[in-house]
Amino acid sequence: MLAAMSTLAPPSSASYADRINFLIELAERLHLYGTTAQRLEGAITATAQRLGVECEPWSNPTGMILTFSDPTRPPGESDTTRVIRLPLGQNDLYRLAETDRIAEEVIAGRMGLTEAHATMSALDRPPGRRARLMELLAFGLAAAAVGGLFRLPWLDIGVAGVNGLLTGWLVQYSASRPQLREALDAVAAVMVATLAILVASLVAPLNQNTVIIASLVVLLPGLALTNAVNELSSQHLMSGTGRFAGAVTTIMQLAVGVVIALYVADLFGLKPQVRALRPQSDWVEWGALLVAAYAFAVLFKAHRRDYPRVMLAAALGYLISRFAGQAFGSPAGVFLAALAVTAAGNAYARWWHRPGAIIRVPGIIMLVPGSISLRGLLSLLQTQDVNAGQEAVLAVINILLALIAGLLFGNLLLSARRNL
């Protein structure tokens, strides 16, 4: 699908309808596994050509339109259009890699469409108890690790970790409850902020906003913001605009949830003690980086054999950004980190013939501006100071521009020859 041209022909026995159905299922799965519009459309177009079908895909964050035609028949005679409504995609590196492998097998003629459908359907098995527990633990580890990267005191790190576990439980609990799922971000923010306020009021002072941000790190839409601007820069205007609006809405829901908790606490007379203290030494930050890299490997649902690659990519992005930022300024650090991670992902896709997203997605997760955007909105709402909001907007714009420049120039530095 996404590699160099193969000398083997696609299955000649497959009917036109079967090939269309395979392409539709492939497109749906790529969308559900977090593929951006430009990469999804490129992958489907390339696969359709290899299967002898003309396809014009149009993708957006909540659906797609696929128009097919048979090039061997007169124009208009075989035209078929499918309009598909889909939920927002979630990054699932294992299923993405497996879907890519299945498509490659079909294109090379080593797997029939019936077998491919059965193999892809097997990917839909719900996660077992162990997988759910690992995901729950990863929520807590990610939140605590981000607290460690911020060099917060141990109490702050502990509160963030507990809040992360509660957020993970709420995410899993809401999976089968559509009404709760719609309000998940706001409810999670209320829960997280309430616990932080109670600890800061009754136990000891906290870096309150930073603890809340670390607690909600998995829900922050920094990656969605980056993908949105990336799609806009590649002229996928509708998809980019929709994804950007969704990311902004998520930030607003999180901020509203925090503000509700603060307002209710004030009604009950709670006075949280806020401090600004970053006492941890270097070893805490390095340990937190290792824990965060592992947590994101679990949360991105990578295969165990890919954990070292995912963790190395996440650490690489953070370290380049940190040290290059100290030397040349924060935007330059983000730019160089995004460039290096993108080139590394493209190299992995080119020479290992697997999705570069296995390297690219975890590599940029530590760079995305989700925490800065939420911090700025919280500062704006708490202080009612427009200047604070303007400073946050400028910081987010600087990071987004640096990220997108790194992604673009990384692709120029080393092209992937694959769409995923």
C-alpha positions as CSV (number, residue, x, y, z in Angstrom):
1,M,0.0,0.0,0.0
2,L,2.5,2.5,1.1
3,A,5.9,1.1,0.1
4,A,7.9,0.9,-3.1
5,M,6.1,-0.5,-6.1
6,S,5.8,-4.3,-6.0
7,T,6.4,-6.6,-9.0
8,L,3.4,-8.8,-8.0
9,A,0.0,-7.9,-9.3
10,P,-3.0,-7.5,-7.0
11,P,-5.5,-10.5,-6.8
12,S,-7.0,-10.8,-10.2
13,S,-9.9,-12.9,-9.0
14,A,-11.4,-10.2,-6.8
15,S,-14.5,-8.5,-8.1
16,Y,-14.9,-4.8,-8.4
17,A,-17.4,-4.8,-5.5
18,D,-15.0,-6.8,-3.3
19,R,-12.1,-4.4,-4.0
20,I,-14.3,-1.4,-3.2
21,N,-15.4,-3.0,0.1
22,F,-11.8,-3.7,1.0
23,L,-10.8,-0.1,0.3
24,I,-13.7,1.2,2.4
25,E,-12.8,-1.0,5.3
26,L,-9.2,0.0,5.0
27,A,-10.1,3.7,5.0
28,E,-12.3,3.3,8.0
29,R,-9.6,1.6,10.0
30,L,-6.9,4.1,9.1
31,H,-9.2,6.9,10.2
32,L,-10.1,5.1,13.5
33,Y,-6.4,4.5,14.3
34,G,-5.6,8.2,14.2
35,T,-4.3,8.8,10.6
36,T,-4.5,12.5,9.5
37,A,-6.4,13.5,6.3
38,Q,-3.5,13.9,4.0
39,R,-1.8,10.6,4.9
40,L,-5.1,8.7,4.8
41,E,-6.1,10.1,1.4
42,G,-2.6,9.4,0.0
43,A,-2.7,5.8,1.4
44,I,-6.1,5.1,0.0
45,T,-5.4,6.6,-3.4
46,A,-2.1,4.6,-3.7
47,T,-3.8,1.3,-2.7
48,A,-6.7,1.9,-5.1
49,Q,-4.3,2.3,-8.0
50,R,-2.6,-0.9,-7.1
51,L,-5.9,-2.7,-7.0
52,G,-7.0,-1.3,-10.3
53,V,-9.7,1.0,-9.0
54,E,-9.9,4.8,-9.3
55,C,-10.7,6.5,-6.0
56,E,-11.2,10.1,-5.0
57,P,-11.2,10.2,-1.2
58,W,-12.2,13.1,1.0
59,S,-11.6,12.8,4.7
60,N,-12.4,15.0,7.7
61,P,-12.1,14.3,11.5
62,T,-15.6,12.7,11.8
63,G,-16.1,11.0,8.5
64,M,-15.2,10.6,4.8
65,I,-16.5,10.5,1.3
66,L,-15.1,7.9,-1.1
67,T,-15.9,7.9,-4.8
68,F,-14.9,4.9,-6.8
69,S,-14.9,4.0,-10.5
70,D,-13.6,1.2,-12.7
71,P,-11.1,2.4,-15.2
72,T,-11.9,-0.5,-17.6
73,R,-15.5,0.6,-18.0
74,P,-17.0,3.7,-19.6
75,P,-17.1,6.9,-17.5
76,G,-20.1,7.1,-15.2
77,E,-21.1,3.4,-15.6
78,S,-19.4,2.1,-12.5
79,D,-19.3,5.2,-10.3
80,T,-19.9,4.5,-6.7
81,T,-19.9,7.0,-3.8
82,R,-19.9,6.1,-0.1
83,V,-20.5,8.7,2.6
84,I,-19.3,7.4,6.0
85,R,-19.8,8.8,9.4
86,L,-17.1,8.0,11.9
87,P,-16.1,8.9,15.5
88,L,-12.8,10.8,16.1
89,G,-9.8,8.6,15.6
90,Q,-7.6,7.5,18.4
91,N,-3.9,6.7,18.0
92,D,-3.5,2.9,18.0
93,L,0.0,2.1,16.7
94,Y,-0.4,-1.7,16.9
95,R,-3.6,-1.8,14.9
96,L,-2.3,0.8,12.5
97,A,0.8,-1.3,11.8
98,E,-1.2,-4.5,11.4
99,T,-3.6,-2.8,9.0
100,D,-0.7,-1.6,7.0
101,R,0.8,-5.1,6.9
102,I,-2.5,-6.6,5.8
103,A,-2.9,-4.1,3.0
104,E,0.7,-4.8,1.8
105,E,0.0,-8.6,1.8
106,V,-3.2,-8.0,-0.3
107,I,-1.4,-5.7,-2.8
108,A,1.4,-8.2,-3.2
109,G,-1.0,-11.0,-3.9
110,R,-0.1,-13.0,-0.8
111,M,-3.5,-12.6,0.9
112,G,-7.0,-12.7,-0.5
113,L,-9.6,-10.1,0.3
114,T,-11.7,-12.6,2.3
115,E,-8.7,-13.5,4.4
116,A,-7.8,-9.8,4.8
117,H,-11.3,-9.0,6.0
118,A,-11.1,-11.8,8.6
119,T,-7.7,-10.7,9.7
120,M,-8.7,-7.1,10.1
121,S,-11.9,-8.1,11.9
122,A,-9.8,-10.0,14.4
123,L,-8.2,-6.6,15.4
124,D,-11.6,-5.6,16.8
125,R,-11.4,-7.9,19.8
126,P,-11.9,-5.9,23.0
127,P,-8.9,-5.4,25.2
128,G,-8.6,-8.0,28.0
129,R,-8.5,-7.2,31.7
130,R,-4.7,-7.0,31.7
131,A,-4.7,-4.5,28.9
132,R,-7.3,-2.3,30.7
133,L,-5.3,-2.4,33.9
134,M,-2.1,-1.5,32.0
135,E,-3.9,1.4,30.4
136,L,-5.2,2.6,33.7
137,L,-1.8,2.4,35.2
138,A,-0.4,4.3,32.2
139,F,-2.7,7.2,32.9
140,G,-1.4,7.5,36.4
141,L,2.3,7.1,35.4
142,A,1.9,9.7,32.6
143,A,0.5,12.3,35.0
144,A,3.0,11.6,37.7
145,A,5.9,11.6,35.2
146,V,4.8,15.0,33.8
147,G,4.8,16.3,37.3
148,G,8.4,15.0,37.6
149,L,9.4,16.6,34.3
150,F,8.1,19.9,35.8
151,R,10.2,19.2,38.9
152,L,7.3,19.5,41.2
153,P,7.5,18.5,44.9
154,W,6.7,14.9,45.8
155,L,3.2,15.7,47.1
156,D,2.4,17.4,43.9
157,I,3.7,14.5,41.9
158,G,1.6,12.1,44.1
159,V,-1.6,14.1,43.7
160,A,-1.0,14.2,39.9
161,G,-0.5,10.5,39.8
162,V,-3.7,9.7,41.8
163,N,-5.6,12.2,39.6
164,G,-4.2,10.4,36.5
165,L,-5.5,7.1,37.8
166,L,-8.9,8.6,38.4
167,T,-9.0,10.1,34.9
168,G,-8.0,6.7,33.4
169,W,-10.8,5.0,35.3
170,L,-13.3,7.7,34.2
171,V,-12.2,7.2,30.5
172,Q,-12.7,3.5,30.7
173,Y,-16.0,3.8,32.6
174,S,-17.4,6.3,30.0
175,A,-16.5,4.0,27.1
176,S,-19.9,2.2,27.3
177,R,-21.9,5.3,28.4
178,P,-22.4,7.8,25.5
179,Q,-23.9,10.6,27.6
180,L,-21.0,10.6,30.0
181,R,-18.5,10.3,27.1
182,E,-19.8,13.5,25.6
183,A,-19.0,15.4,28.8
184,L,-15.9,13.4,29.7
185,D,-13.4,16.2,29.5
186,A,-15.4,18.6,31.7
187,V,-16.2,15.9,34.2
188,A,-12.6,14.8,34.4
189,A,-11.4,18.4,34.9
190,V,-14.0,18.9,37.7
191,M,-12.8,15.7,39.4
192,V,-9.1,16.4,39.0
193,A,-9.4,20.1,40.2
194,T,-11.5,19.1,43.2
195,L,-8.9,16.7,44.5
196,A,-6.1,19.2,44.0
197,I,-8.2,21.9,45.8
198,L,-9.0,19.6,48.7
199,V,-5.3,18.7,49.2
200,A,-4.2,22.3,48.8
201,S,-6.8,23.4,51.3
202,L,-6.6,20.7,53.9
203,V,-3.2,19.1,53.6
204,A,-0.4,21.3,52.2
205,P,0.2,23.9,49.5
206,L,0.4,22.8,45.9
207,N,1.5,24.2,42.6
208,Q,-2.2,24.1,41.8
209,N,-2.6,24.8,38.1
210,T,0.5,22.8,37.2
211,V,-0.7,19.8,39.2
212,I,-4.1,20.1,37.4
213,I,-2.4,20.3,34.0
214,A,-0.1,17.3,34.7
215,S,-3.2,15.3,35.9
216,L,-5.0,16.0,32.6
217,V,-2.0,15.5,30.3
218,V,-3.5,12.5,28.5
219,L,-6.7,14.5,27.7
220,L,-4.9,17.6,26.4
221,P,-5.4,18.1,22.7
222,G,-1.8,19.2,21.8
223,L,-1.4,16.4,19.2
224,A,-4.8,17.3,17.7
225,L,-3.7,21.0,17.5
226,T,-0.5,20.0,15.7
227,N,-2.3,17.7,13.3
228,A,-4.8,20.4,12.6
229,V,-2.2,22.9,11.6
230,N,-0.4,20.2,9.6
231,E,-3.5,19.5,7.7
232,L,-4.1,23.2,7.0
233,S,-0.6,23.6,5.8
234,S,-1.1,20.7,3.4
235,Q,-4.2,22.4,2.0
236,H,-6.7,20.0,3.7
237,L,-8.6,23.1,4.8
238,M,-11.9,21.5,5.9
239,S,-10.3,18.7,7.9
240,G,-7.7,21.0,9.5
241,T,-10.4,23.6,10.4
242,G,-12.6,20.9,11.9
243,R,-9.8,19.3,13.9
244,F,-8.6,22.7,15.1
245,A,-12.1,23.6,16.3
246,G,-12.4,20.2,18.1
247,A,-9.1,20.8,19.9
248,V,-10.1,24.3,21.0
249,T,-13.4,22.9,22.2
250,T,-11.6,20.3,24.3
251,I,-9.4,22.9,25.9
252,M,-12.5,25.0,26.7
253,Q,-14.3,22.0,28.3
254,L,-11.2,21.2,30.4
255,A,-10.9,24.9,31.5
256,V,-14.7,25.1,32.3
257,G,-14.5,22.0,34.5
258,V,-11.6,23.4,36.5
259,V,-13.4,26.8,36.9
260,I,-16.5,25.0,38.1
261,A,-14.5,23.1,40.8
262,L,-12.9,26.4,41.9
263,Y,-16.2,28.1,42.1
264,V,-17.8,25.3,44.1
265,A,-14.8,25.3,46.5
266,D,-15.2,29.0,47.0
267,L,-18.9,28.5,47.9
268,F,-17.9,26.0,50.6
269,G,-15.3,28.3,52.0
270,L,-12.2,26.3,50.9
271,K,-9.1,28.4,50.5
272,P,-6.4,26.4,48.6
273,Q,-2.8,27.4,49.4
274,V,-0.9,27.9,46.2
275,R,2.8,27.9,45.9
276,A,5.4,28.0,43.1
277,L,8.1,25.5,44.0
278,R,10.3,23.3,41.8
279,P,12.7,21.6,44.2
280,Q,13.6,18.4,42.4
281,S,17.1,17.5,41.2
282,D,18.2,16.3,37.8
283,W,17.8,12.6,38.5
284,V,14.0,13.1,39.1
285,E,13.6,14.6,35.7
286,W,15.5,11.8,33.9
287,G,13.5,9.2,35.8
288,A,10.3,10.9,35.0
289,L,11.3,11.0,31.3
290,L,11.8,7.2,31.3
291,V,8.4,6.7,33.0
292,A,6.6,9.1,30.7
293,A,8.1,7.4,27.6
294,Y,6.9,4.0,28.9
295,A,3.4,5.4,29.7
296,F,3.0,6.9,26.3
297,A,4.0,3.6,24.7
298,V,1.1,1.9,26.5
299,L,-1.3,4.7,25.9
300,F,-0.5,4.7,22.1
301,K,-1.2,1.0,22.2
302,A,2.1,0.0,20.6
303,H,3.0,-3.6,20.3
304,R,5.4,-4.8,23.0
305,R,8.2,-5.3,20.5
306,D,7.8,-1.6,19.5
307,Y,8.1,-0.3,23.1
308,P,11.9,0.4,22.8
309,R,11.3,2.3,19.6
310,V,8.4,4.3,20.9
311,M,10.2,5.1,24.2
312,L,13.4,6.1,22.4
313,A,11.4,8.4,20.0
314,A,9.6,10.1,22.9
315,A,12.9,10.6,24.8
316,L,14.6,11.8,21.7
317,G,12.0,14.5,21.0
318,Y,12.2,15.7,24.6
319,L,15.9,15.7,24.9
320,I,16.6,17.5,21.6
321,S,13.9,20.1,22.5
322,R,15.3,20.6,26.0
323,F,19.0,21.0,25.2
324,A,18.6,22.8,21.8
325,G,16.1,25.1,23.5
326,Q,18.6,26.0,26.2
327,A,21.2,26.7,23.5
328,F,19.2,28.5,20.8
329,G,15.8,29.3,22.4
330,S,12.6,27.3,22.9
331,P,11.2,27.6,19.4
332,A,14.5,26.5,17.8
333,G,14.6,23.5,20.2
334,V,11.0,22.4,19.2
335,F,11.9,22.9,15.5
336,L,15.0,20.8,15.7
337,A,13.3,18.1,17.7
338,A,10.4,17.9,15.2
339,L,12.8,17.8,12.3
340,A,14.9,15.0,13.8
341,V,11.8,12.9,14.8
342,T,10.1,13.3,11.4
343,A,13.3,12.4,9.5
344,A,13.8,9.4,11.9
345,G,10.2,8.3,11.3
346,N,10.6,8.5,7.5
347,A,13.8,6.6,7.7
348,Y,12.1,3.9,9.7
349,A,9.2,3.7,7.2
350,R,11.6,3.6,4.2
351,W,14.0,1.0,5.4
352,W,12.0,-1.1,7.7
353,H,8.7,-0.9,5.6
354,R,6.5,-0.2,8.6
355,P,4.5,2.9,9.5
356,G,6.7,5.9,10.4
357,A,4.0,6.9,12.9
358,I,5.5,4.4,15.3
359,I,8.4,6.9,15.6
360,R,6.8,10.2,14.6
361,V,3.8,10.2,16.9
362,P,5.5,9.5,20.2
363,G,8.4,11.7,19.1
364,I,6.3,14.8,18.9
365,I,4.0,14.1,21.9
366,M,6.4,15.7,24.3
367,L,6.6,18.8,22.1
368,V,2.9,19.6,21.6
369,P,1.4,22.8,23.1
370,G,-1.5,21.3,25.0
371,S,-0.3,22.2,28.5
372,I,0.6,25.8,27.5
373,S,-2.8,26.4,25.9
374,L,-4.7,25.1,29.0
375,R,-2.5,27.0,31.4
376,G,-3.1,30.2,29.4
377,L,-6.8,29.8,29.4
378,L,-6.9,29.0,33.1
379,S,-4.8,32.1,33.8
380,L,-7.1,34.2,31.7
381,L,-10.2,32.9,33.5
382,Q,-8.8,33.1,37.0
383,T,-7.2,36.6,36.7
384,Q,-9.6,38.1,34.1
385,D,-6.4,39.5,32.6
386,V,-6.4,39.7,28.8
387,N,-2.6,40.1,28.7
388,A,-2.2,36.7,30.3
389,G,-4.3,35.1,27.6
390,Q,-2.4,37.0,24.8
391,E,0.9,35.7,26.1
392,A,-0.4,32.1,26.2
393,V,-1.8,32.4,22.6
394,L,1.6,33.7,21.4
395,A,3.4,30.9,23.2
396,V,1.1,28.3,21.6
397,I,1.5,29.9,18.1
398,N,5.3,29.9,18.5
399,I,5.3,26.2,19.4
400,L,2.9,25.2,16.6
401,L,4.9,27.1,14.0
402,A,8.1,25.5,15.1
403,L,6.5,22.1,15.1
404,I,5.0,22.4,11.7
405,A,8.2,23.8,10.3
406,G,10.1,20.8,11.7
407,L,7.6,18.4,10.3
408,L,7.7,20.0,6.8
409,F,11.5,20.3,6.7
410,G,11.9,16.8,8.1
411,N,9.9,15.4,5.2
412,L,12.1,17.4,2.8
413,L,15.3,16.2,4.5
414,L,14.3,12.6,4.1
415,S,11.1,11.6,2.2
416,A,9.3,8.5,3.5
417,R,8.0,7.0,0.3
418,R,5.1,5.8,2.4
419,N,2.0,7.7,3.5
420,L,1.7,6.3,7.0
